[in-house]
Amino acid sequence: MDKQTKTASELEDLVKTRIGAGDFRVTVHRDDEAGWHATIYGNQPPEVRRCQVMADTITPELCRHYDLVE
């Protein structure tokens, strides 16, 4: 199965949409093992932790379908 390529911005939007509403920011960066990884940033530590757990669950699924393009 061929993966679609997406920019970091497109992947960030996908992760944020899957997590849902909240006051947080998503950044995507290359990861040698998985291909790419999402990191959550925000001002409310409990929400950041909750969203990071969700991102860590969502990202492996999305990595099976999308490659990060430079």
C-alpha positions as CSV (number, residue, x, y, z in Angstrom):
1,M,0.0,0.0,0.0
2,D,1.4,3.4,-1.0
3,K,1.3,6.1,1.5
4,Q,0.2,9.6,0.7
5,T,2.7,12.4,1.4
6,K,1.7,15.3,3.5
7,T,3.5,18.4,4.8
8,A,4.1,19.0,8.5
9,S,1.3,21.6,8.5
10,E,-1.2,19.1,6.9
11,L,-0.2,16.4,9.4
12,E,-0.5,18.8,12.3
13,D,-4.0,19.7,11.1
14,L,-5.0,16.0,10.9
15,V,-3.8,15.3,14.5
16,K,-5.4,18.5,15.9
17,T,-8.7,17.5,14.2
18,R,-8.6,14.0,15.5
19,I,-7.9,15.2,19.1
20,G,-10.7,17.8,18.9
21,A,-11.2,21.2,20.4
22,G,-8.7,22.6,22.9
23,D,-6.2,25.3,23.6
24,F,-3.1,23.6,22.3
25,R,-0.7,23.5,19.4
26,V,0.6,20.5,17.5
27,T,4.0,20.3,15.8
28,V,5.1,17.4,13.6
29,H,8.8,16.4,13.2
30,R,10.6,13.5,11.6
31,D,11.1,10.4,13.7
32,D,13.6,7.7,12.5
33,E,11.5,4.8,13.7
34,A,8.0,5.8,12.9
35,G,8.6,8.3,10.1
36,W,7.2,11.3,12.0
37,H,5.9,12.2,15.5
38,A,3.5,14.8,16.9
39,T,4.3,16.9,19.9
40,I,1.7,18.9,21.8
41,Y,2.4,22.4,23.3
42,G,0.1,24.6,25.4
43,N,-0.3,26.6,28.6
44,Q,-2.3,24.2,30.6
45,P,-0.2,21.2,31.7
46,P,-3.1,18.8,32.3
47,E,-4.6,19.5,28.9
48,V,-1.1,19.2,27.2
49,R,-0.6,15.7,28.9
50,R,-4.1,14.6,27.9
51,C,-3.6,15.7,24.3
52,Q,-0.1,14.2,24.1
53,V,-1.5,10.8,25.1
54,M,-4.1,11.1,22.4
55,A,-1.5,12.2,19.9
56,D,0.7,9.3,20.8
57,T,-2.3,7.0,20.1
58,I,-3.3,8.7,16.9
59,T,0.1,9.2,15.3
60,P,1.0,5.5,14.7
61,E,-2.2,5.0,12.8
62,L,-1.7,8.1,10.7
63,C,1.9,7.0,10.1
64,R,0.7,3.9,8.4
65,H,-1.2,6.1,5.8
66,Y,0.9,9.3,5.5
67,D,4.5,10.1,5.0
68,L,6.0,13.4,6.0
69,V,7.4,15.3,3.0
70,E,10.2,17.8,3.4
